[in-house]
Amino acid sequence: MSGDLEVEQKVATKLTCKKCGLIILKPNIAIHQVLSQFMLPDQTGNPECVEKFAMVTDIYAFENVGFLKSVNEHKYLACADCEYGPIGFHYTSNAKKIYVALSRVNESDS
């Protein structure tokens, strides 16, 4: 698992829950991040390789996000309304960088 920054640009789209449509992040709040071969569990607990993330450095940047249980060095994120997730994570040793997997949310311009 690598945290190498490859692109440093704002996520220009609104991020919403894939299940219920709740707004997770407004546009231009997060920064695009690529984490090489990060294994994020899916809803059944099976690991899935995810590389493209939106990263924020402040928990209060989110419109709506909840937290799931911590597993090893990760605390997982979920939709605050329907609890769909995990949609992202943060390292328990560094809560200043919070990642949302772009494949786990919808992106829209409106």
N, C-alpha and C positions, 0 to 999 in steps of 0.2 A: 504494500500500500504506500503510494507516494503522494505527497501533497504539493507537487511541483506546479507552480503557476505558469500556464502557457499563454493565456489570454487575459488581459486585464481591461475588460470593458463592462459597462453596465448592462444588466438584463433589461431590455427596453419593453418587455411585454409584462402583462399582468399574469401572475401565477395563481391558478385556482385548483381546487380539489377535483380529481377525475371522477369521483363518485357523486358528490353533492353540489359541486360548483362554488363552494365557499371561497372567498378571496383569501389566499395565503400571504401573498406579497404584492404590493403595488408596483407599477413599472419604475425603473431607474433607481431602485433601492439596493438591489443585490448586484454582485459582480460575478461574471462568468468565471468558473474555475474548472479545471480538468484534473481529476485524480486518477492516475493510472491504475487500472484494474481493481478498483475498490469493490469489495464484495458486500452488497447491501441485501439483507434478507427480504424476500417478498412476503406477502401476507400469510403464506403457509409456513414461513420460516426457512425456506430453501434459499441459499445464497444466489444472487444474481450480480453479474459484473456490470457496474455502472461507472461511467467516467465523466459525464457532463453534469455539472452542478451549478446552482446559484448559491453564492456565499454572502452571508451578512455577518457583521461583527457586533451586532447589538440585538439581543432577544426582543427588544421593544420595537424593532423594525418590522416585525411580523404583524399582519392584520389579525390572523387567526392561526394559531398553531398549538398543538398539545404535545405532551411528552409521553412516550412509552417507557417501558422498563429499561434499565441499563444492562448491557450485556458486555462483559469484559471491559474494554476501554471506550465503548460507545454508548451514548444515550440517544435513542431513536425518537424521531418526530412523527406526528400524525396530524390529520385534520382535526381541528378543535371541535367541530360539530359532529361529524359522523365517525370519527376515529379511524378513517381509512389510513393505512400506513403499513410499514414505515415509508414516509415520503422523504426522509433525510435523517441527519444525525449530527451530533457534535462529539468530539473527543472529551471524555470526562476530565482529562488532564488539561484541556484547553477549551473552555466554554466560550471563548471570544470569537471563535470561527464556527459558524453554524451553517451546515450545508443542506440544500434541498435538491434532490435528484430531479433533473428536468424531465426524465422519462416517467416520473411518478406523478406529475402534475400536468395540467393543461396550461398552455400559453395562449394569450389572446391580446390583441392590440387595444381592445375597448375596455 
